Amino acid sequence: MRRGPRAVLALGLLFFRLAQANFAPHFFDNGVGSTNGNMALFSLPEDTPVGSHVYTLNGTDPEGDPVSYHISFDPSARNIFSVDPNFGSITLVEELDREREDEIEAIISISDGLNLVAEKVTILVTDANDEAPRFIQEPYVVQVPEDTPAGSSITKVRAVDRDTGSGGSVTYFLKNPHASKFAVDRHSGVLRLQAGATLDYEKARAHFITVVAKDGGGRLRGADVVFSATTTVTVNVEDVQDMAPVFVGTPYYGYVYEDTLPGSEVLTVVAMDGDRGKPNRILYSLVNGSDEAFEINETSGAISVMQSPAQLRREVYELHVQVTEVSSAGTPAAQAMVPVTIRIVDLNNHPPTFYGESGPQNRFELSMYEHPPQGEILRGLKITVNDSDQGANAKFNLRLVGPGGIFRVVPQTVLNEAQVTIIVENSAAIDFEKFKVLTFKLLAIEVNTPEKFSSTADVVIQLLDTNDNVPKFTSHYYIARIPENAPGGSNVVAVTAVDPDTGPWGEVKYSIYGSGADLFQIHPSSGIICTQPWASLDAEATARYHFYVKAEDMEGRYSLAEVFVTLLDVNDHYPQFGKSVQETTMVLGTPVKIEATDQDAEEPNNLVDYSITHAEPANVFDIDVHTGEIRLKNSIRSLGALHNITRSGDHMWSLEVQAKDRGSPSFSTTALLKIDIVDTEMLSRSPMAAFLMQTKDNPMKAVGVLAGIMAIIVAITVLISTATFWRNKKSNKVLPVRRVLRKRPSPAPRAIRIEWLKFRKTKAADKFVLREDPPNENCNNNSLGSALPPKAPAPPPPPSVAPSVGAAPWTVPTVSGSLARRHPERSPKPKAVGSPAQSALVSELRQKFEKNVHNKAYF
């Protein structure tokens, strides 16, 4: 019986906990191909852009509690995705690469705040064609004998592509198959020598073949792409013994002089194996023609005379030298033969001699055009030089003596006899305009003889002119000045261009063109530029002209120069006032200004001086001759002084003013000016009158100022109303459609003081007071006791007019009150008597002002 109450208590706790049980949330499994759920069997292409939304985790809580989502990765792996915890949106944050990571393991979880359910998922990364083929085992360098048969396999290239499917398949081809002796198998990459093609070490020792590997193509970021790679295969050709020996320096000539000793070397023949890669050893031998008078060294090829020159029976010996290759095995291989001529010469007793077509000659003449091509041979000169001596006595040098660097002579060293060739070295120096005739001396002087015999021949070249020069102006630009009133056909400037060429090539034809050339013409042969007969120049319209002049020869070679023509201004305009009759208002002590403009282009024609030509009486006004400012004489400082001058008391004055330019001859214009004079005291007593006077010539200025003030008042009122509305809304009070009005006492009027626009020495404008309207049925009762609205700028007072009896005060409506003009405490002073023009102006501006106020003062 003691444990009964405890058992009852435990049973109650058990039922309470069951009632408080909270079941865990779970994911939805929407199957393959779904973009929301638990990411079961989810796959993603590797070219998915970073930042893309790829999946949405979706689950629920049995109790309907809000759930949050999470995703995590192994600490050693990258965080590929991010998830919005509230909506489950999964975003790709790292770039995918199937070749590096084809599966992504992640842990997704869902939580209702008390229970957390996690699942491990595997995301498959599908392939995209994002990898290019890559050659392996580079570089490819292969050695191939030059006798390799056509069609033989040379080497094999191999490229791999880590993509799958068609994007991973690789085919091969040559970049320039038509210009190559090789071909490649498109599937295996085997490089072969094409059928019918042969290799030749002597022609090409290496071949460079560009092989391209291309994949099968695939999709990448929504487009079909194909990747490729290239490699270069270097085929080095190996030399084989397939060429005969070759003699170098043929033909061979030797000389034996009368004083040559037996055993002396006459000349050396040189031969080498035609197979340069692996040359064989070479042996020399004399075959016939020596009569035992000459021998040859079998290894060096040096031929020596074995007898005294006096014992030699012939003047010329024709020897035949044979060269034989010796293979690596020591057996004779290929052979070659060359003739060698050896002449027996006597002592040095003949100087070099020049010959022409008809025999010995010491003067050669030629006519040729200037500026021949560089390296051209002067074929019109048939010159042969000969020394009848033998051996070293017949060796001499040739050179040209004269202007240097223009021609060169070939050969420069001669043995016995040679054909003389003169070649153009500097084409630019062969200029007809510089030299009509070029004269040189051709000098032949022996080299190794003590006598140093020599001879000379004159070479005279007559130059013929060509059209090789462009007409050139004497100046790059020409500047001319002419009066703007110059008649049509007037000369402006003469241009000159010179062409150094002769004959018709030196004749120059002139023409002009350009946007400023319409009013001008040029004589085609003299170069004189003049105005068109119909041209009318005006410096005020266009003061400067710029165009181009062209000098051209008969073949179209030309040059250009610039022409600048400036029109000199002529005083041909009168000064002009803005209006023939001007009206203005002068405040006592302040000048007024008149202005006239002169349309002439330059000073002093467009400078204007001002004067008063007529005024009654003549001692009231002074005018500044340069600025046009009109002011009262220093002796007149009040309206009273004016009354002493004119008995009528009229404040409107009429002046005849003159504007005169400073040109020669001078022009002038007169105008009638009406001046209304007001006193500063009247303006200070009536600020509105001062404002209207200031804006008399521009009424829209006054309207604009008033409109701006009205706009500011509207903006401030809207801000106050908006602030009141939001304060009432935050108080959570719902207002009924029909309200119960509360009677509240009207607070005392609050005065708002604001200064009106300030003009010169004017006092503060009239003050305005704020009057509250009676309580409105639609007003919000919550505004009771709220802070006062900020002070708003007041509109300007209306024009000063005599108050009418019983007239209501002038007001501007607002949201909760109106602005009323405060009546002055003192009685207004009598209005000063003004001119009829001033009264009409004030009345007109008052009407415009009231109209604009009623149209724009809305809230």
C-alpha positions in Angstrom: 0.0 0.0 0.0 3.0 2.3 0.5 4.1 1.9 -3.2 0.7 2.6 -4.7 1.0 6.4 -4.9 4.5 6.1 -6.5 3.3 3.8 -9.2 0.5 6.1 -10.0 2.9 9.0 -10.3 5.3 7.0 -12.6 2.4 6.0 -14.8 1.3 9.7 -15.1 4.8 10.7 -16.1 4.9 8.0 -18.8 1.7 9.2 -20.3 2.9 12.8 -20.1 6.1 12.0 -22.0 4.2 10.1 -24.7 2.0 13.1 -25.1 5.2 15.2 -25.5 7.0 12.8 -28.0 8.4 14.5 -31.1 9.0 12.4 -34.2 12.0 13.0 -36.4 11.7 14.7 -39.8 12.5 12.8 -43.0 13.5 13.4 -46.7 11.2 12.7 -49.7 12.6 10.0 -52.0 11.5 11.1 -55.5 13.6 8.6 -57.4 16.0 8.8 -60.3 15.9 12.0 -62.4 14.2 14.2 -59.8 15.7 17.5 -59.0 14.3 17.6 -55.4 14.2 15.1 -52.6 17.1 13.3 -51.0 19.6 13.4 -53.9 19.2 9.6 -54.5 21.1 8.5 -57.7 21.7 12.2 -58.5 24.3 12.9 -61.3 25.8 16.2 -62.5 27.8 17.1 -65.6 31.3 18.2 -64.9 30.9 21.4 -67.1 28.1 22.7 -64.8 28.9 26.4 -64.2 29.9 27.4 -60.6 27.1 29.2 -58.9 24.4 27.1 -60.6 21.4 25.8 -58.6 21.6 22.0 -59.1 19.2 20.4 -56.6 16.6 21.1 -53.9 16.6 19.1 -50.7 13.0 18.4 -49.8 11.6 16.8 -46.7 9.0 17.2 -44.0 8.4 16.9 -40.2 5.4 14.8 -38.9 4.5 17.5 -36.5 4.6 20.1 -39.2 7.4 21.9 -37.5 9.8 24.0 -39.7 12.8 22.1 -40.9 16.3 23.1 -41.9 18.7 21.5 -44.3 22.4 20.9 -44.1 25.2 19.3 -46.2 28.7 18.4 -45.2 31.7 16.7 -46.7 34.6 14.6 -45.5 37.2 17.0 -43.9 39.8 15.9 -46.5 37.5 16.6 -49.4 36.5 19.8 -51.0 33.2 21.5 -50.2 31.6 21.1 -53.6 28.1 22.3 -52.7 26.4 24.8 -50.4 22.8 24.6 -49.3 20.2 27.2 -48.2 19.2 25.9 -44.7 15.6 27.2 -45.1 14.7 26.3 -48.6 17.1 23.4 -49.3 18.5 24.9 -52.5 21.8 23.3 -53.3 24.3 25.5 -55.3 27.6 24.4 -56.9 30.4 26.4 -55.4 33.5 24.5 -56.7 34.4 23.5 -60.3 33.8 19.9 -61.2 36.4 17.7 -62.9 35.4 14.1 -63.7 38.9 13.1 -64.6 40.0 14.0 -61.1 36.9 13.1 -59.1 34.1 11.1 -60.7 32.1 10.6 -57.5 31.3 13.0 -54.7 30.3 11.8 -51.3 28.3 14.1 -49.1 26.2 13.9 -45.9 22.8 15.6 -46.2 20.7 16.2 -43.1 17.3 17.5 -42.1 16.4 18.9 -38.7 13.3 20.2 -37.0 15.2 21.8 -34.1 15.1 18.7 -31.9 15.8 15.8 -34.1 18.5 15.5 -36.8 18.3 13.0 -39.6 21.4 12.5 -41.8 21.9 10.5 -44.9 25.1 9.7 -46.9 24.7 10.3 -50.6 26.9 9.8 -53.7 26.7 12.2 -56.5 28.0 10.9 -59.9 30.0 13.4 -62.0 29.2 12.7 -65.7 31.8 13.4 -68.4 32.0 16.4 -70.7 34.4 16.9 -73.6 36.8 19.2 -71.6 40.1 17.4 -72.2 42.3 17.8 -75.2 44.4 14.9 -76.5 48.0 14.8 -75.0 51.0 13.2 -76.7 53.1 11.0 -74.6 56.7 9.9 -74.9 57.7 13.3 -76.4 60.0 14.4 -78.1 59.8 12.2 -81.1 63.3 12.0 -82.8 64.1 9.1 -85.1 67.2 8.2 -87.2 66.4 6.8 -90.7 68.9 5.7 -93.3 68.6 7.5 -96.6 68.1 4.2 -98.4 65.0 3.2 -96.4 62.4 1.6 -98.8 59.2 3.5 -99.6 56.3 2.4 -97.4 58.5 1.5 -94.4 57.4 2.3 -90.9 59.4 5.1 -89.4 58.0 5.5 -85.8 54.8 5.6 -83.9 53.2 8.5 -82.1 50.6 8.1 -79.3 48.2 10.6 -77.7 45.7 9.9 -74.9 42.5 11.8 -74.0 41.1 11.3 -70.5 37.5 11.9 -71.6 35.2 9.0 -72.2 33.1 8.1 -75.2 33.7 9.9 -78.4 35.5 12.7 -76.6 38.2 10.2 -75.5 38.8 8.6 -79.0 41.8 9.9 -80.8 42.6 10.0 -84.5 45.8 11.2 -86.2 46.6 13.1 -89.3 49.4 15.3 -90.7 49.2 19.0 -90.7 50.6 19.4 -94.3 50.1 16.0 -95.9 50.6 17.2 -99.5 54.0 18.7 -98.9 55.3 15.7 -96.9 57.0 12.5 -97.9 55.4 10.8 -94.9 52.0 9.5 -94.0 50.4 8.6 -90.6 47.8 5.9 -89.8 44.8 7.8 -88.5 44.0 5.1 -85.9 47.3 3.6 -84.8 49.6 6.7 -85.2 52.2 4.8 -87.1 54.3 7.1 -89.3 55.4 5.7 -92.7 57.4 6.8 -95.7 54.9 7.3 -98.5 54.9 5.1 -101.5 57.2 6.4 -104.2 59.0 8.7 -101.8 62.8 8.5 -101.2 65.2 10.1 -98.7 68.4 11.8 -99.8 70.9 12.9 -97.2 72.7 15.2 -99.6 69.4 17.1 -100.3 67.8 17.1 -96.8 69.5 15.9 -93.7 66.4 16.3 -91.5 62.6 16.3 -91.9 60.2 17.9 -89.4 56.7 16.5 -89.5 53.8 18.0 -87.6 51.3 15.4 -86.4 47.8 16.4 -85.2 45.8 14.3 -82.7 42.1 15.1 -82.6 39.4 13.7 -80.3 35.9 12.6 -81.5 34.2 15.7 -80.2 31.5 16.1 -77.6 29.4 18.5 -75.6 30.9 21.2 -73.4 28.8 23.9 -71.8 25.9 23.3 -74.2 28.0 23.4 -77.4 29.7 20.7 -79.6 33.5 21.0 -79.3 36.4 19.2 -80.7 39.9 19.4 -79.2 43.2 18.6 -80.8 46.9 18.7 -80.0 50.1 18.7 -82.2 53.6 17.3 -81.9 56.6 17.5 -84.1 58.4 14.3 -85.3 62.1 15.0 -86.2 63.4 12.5 -88.8 67.1 12.6 -89.1 68.4 11.1 -92.3 71.5 8.9 -92.0 74.0 9.0 -94.8 74.9 5.8 -96.7 77.7 5.3 -99.3 75.9 6.1 -102.6 77.7 9.1 -104.0 81.0 9.3 -106.0 83.9 11.6 -104.9 83.6 15.3 -105.9 86.4 17.6 -106.9 86.4 21.1 -105.4 87.7 24.2 -107.2 87.6 23.0 -110.7 88.9 23.7 -113.3 92.6 23.3 -112.3 95.4 25.4 -113.8 99.0 25.3 -112.8 102.1 27.3 -113.9 105.7 26.4 -114.0 108.0 29.4 -114.4 111.4 29.5 -116.0 113.2 29.7 -112.7 111.1 26.9 -110.9 113.3 24.3 -109.2 112.6 20.6 -109.6 110.5 19.2 -106.8 108.5 22.4 -106.4 104.8 22.2 -105.8 102.7 23.5 -108.8 99.2 23.2 -107.5 96.9 21.0 -105.3 93.7 19.3 -106.4 91.1 18.7 -103.7 88.4 16.0 -103.7 86.0 14.8 -101.1 83.5 12.0 -100.7 80.1 12.9 -101.9 78.6 11.1 -98.9 79.2 13.8 -96.3 77.7 12.0 -93.4 80.2 9.1 -93.3 83.0 10.0 -95.8 85.5 7.4 -96.9 89.3 7.9 -97.1 90.4 9.3 -100.5 93.6 8.5 -102.6 94.9 10.6 -105.5 96.8 9.3 -108.6 98.0 10.5 -112.0 96.5 8.4 -114.9 98.4 9.8 -117.9 99.8 12.9 -119.6 102.7 13.5 -117.1 105.5 12.1 -119.2 107.2 11.5 -115.8 107.6 15.2 -115.5 105.0 15.6 -112.7 104.1 13.5 -109.6 101.1 13.7 -107.2 100.9 13.1 -103.5 98.3 10.3 -103.1 96.9 11.6 -99.8 97.2 15.4 -100.2 96.7 15.8 -103.9 99.7 18.1 -104.3 101.2 18.0 -107.9 104.9 18.7 -108.1 107.3 19.3 -111.1 110.1 16.7 -111.1 112.3 18.2 -113.9 113.9 21.5 -114.6 111.7 23.9 -116.7 114.4 23.9 -119.3 114.0 20.1 -119.7 110.3 20.3 -120.2 109.4 19.5 -123.8 106.0 21.1 -124.0 104.6 24.4 -123.1 101.3 22.9 -121.9 100.7 19.7 -120.1 97.3 18.1 -119.8 97.2 15.8 -116.8 94.4 13.5 -115.6 94.1 13.0 -111.9 92.0 10.1 -110.5 90.6 10.0 -107.0 89.5 6.7 -105.4 87.5 6.1 -102.2 88.7 3.4 -99.8 85.9 1.7 -97.9 86.1 0.9 -94.2 87.1 -2.6 -95.2 90.1 -1.3 -97.1 88.8 -2.1 -100.6 88.6 0.5 -103.4 85.1 1.9 -103.9 83.8 4.8 -106.1 86.2 6.8 -108.3 86.3 10.2 -110.2 88.6 11.9 -112.6 89.5 15.5 -113.4 91.8 17.2 -115.9 94.6 19.5 -114.8 96.3 22.0 -117.1 99.9 23.0 -116.4 101.5 25.8 -118.4 105.2 26.6 -118.7 105.7 30.4 -118.4 108.6 32.6 -119.1 109.9 35.8 -117.3 107.9 38.9 -116.5 108.3 41.1 -119.5 104.7 42.1 -120.3 102.5 44.6 -118.5 98.7 44.0 -118.2 96.9 45.2 -121.3 93.2 46.1 -121.8 91.4 44.8 -125.0 88.2 45.8 -126.6 86.3 44.0 -129.3 88.7 45.3 -131.9 92.0 44.9 -130.1 94.0 46.9 -127.4 92.0 49.8 -126.2 92.4 52.4 -123.4 89.0 54.2 -123.5 85.6 52.6 -123.1 82.3 54.6 -123.4 78.8 53.6 -122.4 75.4 55.3 -122.2 72.9 54.2 -119.6 69.8 55.5 -117.7 70.2 56.8 -114.2 69.4 54.7 -111.1 69.9 51.2 -112.6 69.0 48.3 -110.3 71.4 47.4 -107.6 73.8 44.7 -108.7 73.2 45.2 -112.5 76.1 44.5 -114.8 77.2 47.1 -117.3 76.8 44.8 -120.3 77.6 47.5 -122.8 81.3 47.4 -121.8 83.3 44.6 -123.5 86.6 44.7 -121.6 89.2 42.0 -121.5 92.5 42.3 -119.6 95.6 40.1 -120.3 99.1 39.7 -119.1 101.2 37.7 -121.5 103.6 36.6 -118.9 103.3 33.3 -117.1 102.8 32.3 -113.6 103.1 34.9 -110.9 104.2 37.4 -113.4 100.7 37.3 -114.9 99.0 37.9 -111.6 97.6 41.4 -111.1 94.9 43.3 -109.3 92.0 45.3 -110.8 90.4 48.4 -109.3 88.3 51.4 -110.3 89.7 54.9 -109.6 87.1 57.6 -109.3 84.0 58.4 -107.2 83.9 55.7 -104.6 81.1 53.3 -103.8 79.2 53.7 -107.1 80.6 50.7 -109.0 82.8 47.7 -108.3 84.9 45.7 -110.6 85.0 41.9 -110.8 87.4 40.1 -110.6 89.6 42.0 -108.4 92.6 39.6 -108.8 93.4 38.2 -112.2 95.8 35.5 -113.2 97.0 36.0 -116.8 93.6 36.9 -118.4 90.0 37.7 -117.4 86.8 39.3 -118.7 86.3 42.6 -116.8 82.8 43.0 -115.3 81.6 46.3 -113.8 78.7 46.0 -111.4 76.4 48.7 -109.9 77.1 49.2 -106.2 75.1 52.3 -105.3 72.1 53.0 -107.5 71.1 56.2 -105.7 74.4 57.8 -106.5 73.9 57.4 -110.2 71.8 60.5 -110.5 71.5 62.5 -113.7 70.6 65.6 -111.7 74.0 65.4 -110.0 76.3 64.0 -112.7 75.7 64.0 -116.4 78.9 62.1 -117.0 80.7 59.6 -114.7 84.4 59.1 -115.5 86.5 56.3 -114.0 90.0 54.9 -114.6 90.3 51.1 -114.7 93.7 50.3 -113.2 95.5 46.9 -113.6 98.7 46.5 -111.5 100.8 43.4 -111.0 100.9 42.0 -107.5 104.0 39.9 -106.8 106.5 41.3 -109.3 109.3 43.7 -108.5 108.5 45.7 -111.6 104.9 46.3 -110.6 103.9 46.8 -114.2 100.5 48.5 -114.6 98.1 50.0 -117.2 95.0 52.1 -117.2 91.9 52.6 -119.3 89.3 55.3 -119.1 85.7 54.3 -118.6 83.2 57.1 -119.5 79.5 56.6 -118.7 77.0 59.0 -120.2 73.9 59.2 -118.0 70.4 59.4 -119.5 67.6 61.1 -117.5 64.5 59.3 -116.2 61.5 60.6 -114.3 62.8 59.8 -110.9 62.0 63.1 -109.0 58.8 64.3 -107.5 57.9 68.0 -107.9 58.7 69.7 -104.6 57.3 73.0 -103.4 59.6 75.7 -102.2 57.6 75.7 -98.9 55.5 73.1 -97.0 52.8 75.8 -96.5 51.9 79.2 -97.9 50.2 82.0 -95.9 48.3 84.7 -97.6 46.2 87.7 -96.5 43.6 89.5 -98.7 40.9 92.1 -97.8 37.4 90.6 -97.6 36.2 93.2 -100.1 38.7 92.0 -102.8 36.9 91.6 -106.1 36.5 88.2 -107.8 39.6 87.1 -109.7 42.0 88.8 -107.3 45.5 87.3 -106.9 46.0 85.6 -103.5 49.4 84.0 -103.5 51.8 82.3 -106.0 53.1 78.8 -105.2 56.2 77.3 -106.8 57.2 73.7 -107.2 60.4 72.5 -108.8 61.0 69.2 -110.6 64.7 68.6 -111.3 63.9 66.2 -114.2 64.5 67.4 -117.7 62.2 67.6 -120.7 58.5 66.9 -120.3 59.2 65.1 -117.0 60.2 68.4 -115.5 57.0 70.2 -116.4 54.7 70.8 -113.4 50.9 71.1 -113.4 49.2 72.8 -110.4 45.8 72.1 -108.9 44.0 72.8 -105.6 41.5 70.8 -103.6 40.1 70.7 -100.1 37.0 71.9 -98.3 38.2 75.5 -98.3 39.2 75.6 -102.0 35.7 76.3 -103.5 36.2 80.1 -103.7 39.7 79.9 -105.2 41.3 78.7 -108.4 44.9 78.2 -109.5 46.7 78.7 -112.9 47.8 75.2 -113.9 51.2 76.2 -115.1 52.2 79.5 -113.2 50.9 78.4 -109.8 49.1 81.7 -109.1 46.2 81.3 -106.8 43.3 83.8 -107.2 39.7 84.0 -106.1 36.9 82.7 -108.3 35.4 85.5 -110.6 32.1 85.0 -108.8 33.5 84.7 -105.3 32.2 87.0 -102.6 34.4 87.0 -99.4 33.1 87.8 -96.0 35.4 87.8 -93.0 32.4 87.7 -90.6 31.1 84.4 -92.1 34.5 82.7 -92.7 37.7 84.5 -91.7 40.2 81.7 -92.6 40.4 79.2 -95.5 42.6 76.2 -95.5 43.2 74.0 -98.6 45.9 72.0 -100.4 47.8 72.7 -103.6 49.1 69.8 -105.7 52.1 69.8 -108.0 52.1 66.9 -110.4 54.3 65.8 -113.3 53.2 64.1 -116.5 53.4 60.6 -115.0 51.3 61.5 -111.9 54.2 61.9 -109.4 53.1 64.7 -107.1 53.6 66.5 -103.8 51.3 68.6 -101.7 51.6 71.9 -99.8 49.1 73.6 -97.5 47.7 77.1 -98.2 46.3 79.2 -95.4 44.3 82.3 -96.5 43.2 84.9 -94.0 40.6 87.5 -94.8 41.5 91.0 -93.6 38.5 92.5 -92.0 37.0 95.6 -93.5 34.7 97.9 -91.6 31.4 97.1 -93.4 28.9 96.7 -90.5 27.1 99.2 -88.4 26.8 98.8 -84.6 23.4 97.4 -83.7 21.4 97.9 -80.5 19.2 95.0 -79.2 16.1 97.2 -79.7 15.6 100.4 -81.5 13.7 101.8 -78.5 14.8 100.5 -75.1 13.1 101.0 -71.7 14.9 100.5 -68.4 14.6 101.4 -64.8 17.3 103.2 -62.9 17.5 103.0 -59.2 18.9 106.3 -57.8 22.6 105.9 -57.4 22.8 102.7 -59.6 23.9 102.9 -63.3 22.0 101.2 -66.2 23.8 99.7 -69.1 23.1 99.7 -72.8 24.9 97.4 -75.3 25.4 97.4 -79.0 27.2 94.8 -81.1 29.3 95.2 -84.3 29.4 92.1 -86.5 32.8 93.0 -88.0 35.3 90.2 -87.4 38.4 92.1 -86.0 39.4 95.0 -83.9 39.1 97.9 -84.1 36.2 97.5 -86.5 34.1 95.7 -83.9 34.9 98.0 -80.9 32.1 100.3 -80.0 32.1 103.6 -78.2 29.0 105.1 -76.7 27.8 108.7 -76.3 24.6 110.7 -75.6 23.8 112.8 -78.6 20.6 114.5 -77.3 19.0 115.0 -73.9 16.8 117.7 -72.4 18.1 119.0 -70.2 21.6 117.9 -71.1 23.1 118.0 -67.7 21.4 115.0 -66.1 23.2 111.9 -67.4 26.7 110.8 -68.1 27.7 107.7 -70.2 30.8 105.6 -70.1 32.2 105.7 -73.6 33.6 102.1 -73.4 31.1 100.1 -71.3 27.8 102.0 -72.2 26.9 102.5 -68.5 24.6 105.5 -68.0 24.5 107.1 -64.5 23.3 110.3 -63.1 25.8 113.1 -62.7 27.5 113.3 -59.4 25.6 116.4 -58.5 22.3 114.6 -58.6 21.8 112.4 -55.5 18.1 112.5 -54.9 14.7 112.9 -56.6 14.6 116.3 -55.1 17.5 117.4 -57.2 15.8 116.0 -60.3 12.6 118.0 -59.4 14.7 121.2 -59.4 15.8 120.3 -63.0 12.4 119.4 -64.4 9.3 121.2 -63.0 6.9 118.5 -64.2 8.3 116.0 -61.7 8.3 113.3 -64.3 10.6 110.4 -63.5 10.7 109.1 -67.1 13.6 110.4 -69.2 14.2 110.1 -72.9 17.8 110.0 -74.2 19.2 109.6 -77.7 22.3 107.5 -77.4 24.8 106.7 -80.2 27.0 103.6 -80.7 30.0 104.3 -83.0 32.7 101.8 -84.0 36.4 102.6 -84.3 36.8 101.4 -87.9 37.9 103.5 -90.8 35.6 104.8 -92.1 33.6 104.8 -88.9 29.9 103.8 -88.7 27.4 104.8 -86.0 23.9 104.0 -84.9 21.5 106.0 -82.6 18.7 104.7 -80.5 16.1 106.3 -78.2 16.4 105.1 -74.6 13.7 105.7 -71.9 14.8 105.6 -68.3 12.4 105.4 -65.3 14.1 106.7 -62.2 13.0 105.5 -58.7 14.3 106.3 -55.3 16.0 103.7 -53.0 13.8 104.8 -50.1 10.7 103.8 -51.9 12.2 100.4 -52.7 13.2 99.9 -49.0 9.7 100.6 -47.9 8.2 98.2 -50.3 10.3 95.0 -50.6 7.9 93.6 -53.1 8.2 96.6 -55.3 12.0 96.3 -55.1 11.6 92.6 -56.2 9.3 93.6 -59.0 11.7 96.3 -60.1 14.5 93.9 -60.2 12.5 91.5 -62.3 10.8 94.0 -64.4 12.7 93.0 -67.5 12.3 89.3 -66.8 8.9 88.6 -65.3 9.4 84.8 -65.6 12.2 85.1 -63.1 9.7 86.2 -60.4 7.3 83.4 -61.4 10.1 80.8 -61.2 11.2 82.0 -57.8 7.6 81.8 -56.4 7.0 78.4 -58.0 10.2 77.1 -56.3 9.0 78.3 -52.9 5.6 76.7 -53.4 7.3 73.4 -54.3 9.4 73.5 -51.1 6.3 74.2 -49.1 4.5 71.2 -50.7 7.5 68.9 -50.1 7.7 69.8 -46.4 4.0 69.4 -46.0 4.1 66.0 -47.6 6.9 64.9 -45.3 5.0 66.0 -42.2 1.9 64.2 -43.4 3.9 61.0 -44.2 5.6 61.1 -40.8 2.2 61.5 -39.0 0.7 58.6 -41.0 3.5 56.2 -40.1 3.4 57.2 -36.5 -0.3 56.4 -36.3 0.2 53.1 -38.2 2.9 52.0 -35.7 0.5 52.7 -32.8 -1.6 49.7 -34.0 -4.8 51.7 -33.8 -7.4 50.8 -36.4 -9.6 53.7 -37.2 -13.3 53.1 -37.9 -14.9 54.4 -41.1 -17.1 56.7 -39.1 -15.4 58.5 -36.4 -16.4 60.1 -33.2 -15.1 63.7 -33.2 -13.4 65.0 -30.1 -13.6 68.6 -29.2 -10.3 70.0 -28.5 -9.2 73.5 -27.7 -7.6 75.4 -30.4 -4.0 76.3 -29.5 -2.7 79.7 -29.8 -1.5 80.6 -33.3 2.2 80.0 -33.8 4.0 82.5 -35.9 6.6 81.4 -38.4 9.1 84.0 -39.4 11.1 83.6 -42.6 13.1 86.1 -44.6 12.1 86.6 -48.1 14.7 86.9 -50.9 17.2 89.7 -50.3 18.1 92.2 -52.9 20.4 95.1 -52.7 20.0 96.9 -49.3 16.3 95.8 -49.0 14.9 95.1 -45.6 13.3 91.8 -44.5 10.1 90.9 -46.3 6.7 90.8 -44.7 6.1 88.1 -42.1 3.6 85.3 -42.3 1.7 83.7 -39.5 0.3 80.1 -39.4 -3.4 79.8 -38.6 -4.9 76.4 -37.7 -8.2 75.4 -39.2 -11.0 74.1 -37.1 -10.9 70.4 -36.3 -11.7 68.2 -39.3 -13.9 65.1 -39.1 -11.4 63.1 -41.2 -8.3 64.1 -39.3 -6.5 61.5 -37.2 -7.2 61.9 -33.5 -3.8 60.3 -32.7 -2.1 63.5 -33.8 -3.4 65.3 -30.7 -0.6 66.5 -28.6 2.0 65.6 -31.2 5.1 67.8 -31.8 4.7 70.8 -33.9 5.6 70.5 -37.6 8.9 72.1 -38.7 8.9 75.6 -39.9 8.1 75.9 -43.6 9.3 78.7 -45.9 6.6 81.2 -46.6 5.7 82.4 -50.1 6.6 86.0 -51.0 4.0 88.7 -50.1 1.7 89.9 -52.9 2.4 93.2 -54.6 1.9 96.2 -52.5 -1.5 97.6 -53.3 -3.9 99.9 -51.4 -5.9 97.7 -49.0 -9.6 97.6 -49.9 -12.3 98.0 -47.3 -13.8 94.7 -46.2 -11.4 92.6 -48.4 -10.4 89.2 -47.0 -6.6 88.8 -46.2 -4.7 87.1 -49.0 -3.9 83.5 -48.0 -2.2 80.3 -49.4 -4.1 77.1 -48.4 -2.1 74.3 -46.6 -3.1 70.9 -45.1 -4.0 72.1 -41.7 -3.9 75.8 -41.9 -3.1 78.7 -44.2 -0.5 81.4 -44.4 -1.8 84.9 -44.0 0.0 88.2 -44.4 0.3 90.0 -41.1 -1.0 93.5 -41.1 1.6 96.1 -40.3 1.1 97.7 -36.9 1.6 101.1 -38.3 -0.6 102.6 -40.9 1.1 102.5 -44.4 2.6 105.6 -45.7 1.0 107.2 -48.7 2.3 105.7 -51.9 4.8 107.9 -53.7 3.5 109.2 -56.9 5.1 107.3 -59.8 5.1 107.3 -63.5 2.2 105.7 -65.4 4.7 103.2 -66.9 5.8 102.1 -63.4 2.2 101.7 -62.2 1.3 99.6 -65.3 4.3 97.4 -64.8 3.5 96.8 -61.1 -0.1 95.9 -61.9 0.9 93.5 -64.7 3.4 91.7 -62.5 0.9 91.5 -59.6 -1.6 89.7 -61.9 1.0 87.2 -63.1 2.2 86.6 -59.6 -1.3 85.9 -58.2 -2.1 83.6 -61.2 1.0 81.5 -60.6 0.4 81.3 -56.9 -3.1 80.0 -57.3 -2.0 77.5 -59.9 1.0 76.1 -58.1 0.2 76.4 -54.4 -1.3 73.0 -53.9 -0.7 70.2 -51.4 
